[in-house]
Amino acid sequence: MGFHGRKWRGNRNRGPGRPFYFRIINKKPIPDYLLPFDKNNNPIQTDEEIVLYPDELESLRLVDCQNLTQIEAGEKMAVSRGTIWRLLQNGREKIVRALFLGKKIRLISVESED
C-alpha cells in the first residue's frame, strides 16, 4: 500500500467539544526543512521556523498544484470545503511569512504524529 491514503489527526488533545475528523494525506513531502538563502547563495542563519502541518501542505498541493476545486480537494481529504479554505489560508500565510521574513519552513511528517 505504501504511503497512499494515510490518515492524520494532528496533535490535538482529547477532551470536550466537537470530535476531531481524520484528514486523508496522499502524498508525503521529501524534505523536512526548507532553508532560506541570501543573494550570495549563503544560508541565512536563523533559529526561527514556521511549521507547516501535513493537512495544510496536502490542501495546498491539491488546490494549487493539481488545480482541483476546494470541493474536490475536500472530497479527497474527507473534510468540508470550509476546512479546505481554512487550511489554504493558514498554509499560504505561513509560506509568505517565511519568504518575506527569511525563516525556515519545517514540514511535519505524518509518521512523526502517530
C-alpha positions in Angstrom: 0.0 0.0 0.0 2.9 2.4 0.7 2.1 5.9 1.7 -1.2 6.3 -0.2 -4.2 7.4 1.9 -2.6 7.9 5.3 -4.9 9.4 7.9 -3.6 12.3 10.0 -5.2 13.5 13.2 -2.8 16.2 14.3 -1.6 16.8 17.8 -4.9 17.9 19.3 -5.6 16.7 22.8 -8.7 14.7 23.6 -11.4 16.5 25.6 -14.8 18.0 25.5 -16.1 19.6 22.3 -16.5 18.5 18.8 -14.8 15.3 17.7 -11.8 15.6 15.5 -12.1 14.3 12.0 -9.2 12.5 10.3 -7.8 14.1 7.2 -6.6 11.9 4.3 -3.0 12.7 3.3 -2.0 11.1 0.0 1.5 12.5 -0.6 4.5 12.8 1.7 6.9 15.7 1.2 10.5 14.8 0.5 12.3 17.4 2.7 11.9 18.0 6.4 13.1 21.6 6.2 13.3 24.4 3.6 16.1 26.8 4.4 16.3 30.5 3.3 19.4 31.6 1.3 20.7 35.2 0.8 21.5 36.7 -2.6 25.1 35.3 -2.4 23.7 31.8 -2.1 24.7 31.5 1.6 22.2 30.0 4.1 20.6 32.6 6.4 21.3 31.7 10.0 18.1 31.8 11.9 16.6 29.8 14.8 13.1 30.9 13.9 11.0 28.4 12.0 7.5 28.2 10.6 5.7 24.9 10.9 3.6 23.6 8.0 1.3 20.7 9.0 0.5 17.8 6.7 -3.1 18.8 6.2 -2.1 22.3 5.2 0.5 21.1 2.8 -1.8 18.5 1.3 -4.6 21.1 0.7 -2.0 23.4 -1.0 -0.8 20.5 -3.2 -4.3 19.6 -4.3 -5.7 23.1 -5.0 -2.6 24.9 -6.2 -0.6 22.1 -7.9 -3.3 19.8 -9.1 -5.8 22.6 -9.9 -8.6 20.9 -8.0 -11.5 23.0 -6.7 -11.9 23.3 -3.0 -14.9 20.9 -3.1 -12.8 18.3 -5.0 -9.9 18.7 -2.6 -12.3 18.3 0.4 -13.6 15.1 -1.0 -10.1 13.7 -1.5 -9.1 14.7 2.1 -12.5 13.7 3.6 -13.2 17.2 5.0 -15.5 20.0 4.2 -14.9 22.8 1.7 -14.7 25.3 4.6 -12.0 23.3 6.2 -10.0 23.3 3.0 -10.4 27.0 2.8 -9.0 27.5 6.3 -6.1 25.1 5.6 -5.3 27.0 2.4 -5.4 30.4 4.2 -3.2 29.2 7.0 -0.7 27.4 4.7 -0.4 30.4 2.3 0.0 32.9 5.2 2.8 30.7 6.7 4.7 30.4 3.3 4.5 34.1 2.6 5.6 35.0 6.1 8.6 32.6 5.8 9.6 34.0 2.4 9.4 37.7 3.4 11.0 37.3 6.9 13.6 34.7 5.9 12.5 32.0 8.3 13.0 28.2 8.0 9.9 26.2 7.0 9.6 22.9 8.8 7.4 20.3 7.2 5.8 17.9 9.8 5.7 14.3 8.6 2.7 12.1 9.1 4.7 9.4 10.7 6.0 11.6 13.4 2.5 12.2 14.7 1.4 8.6 15.0 
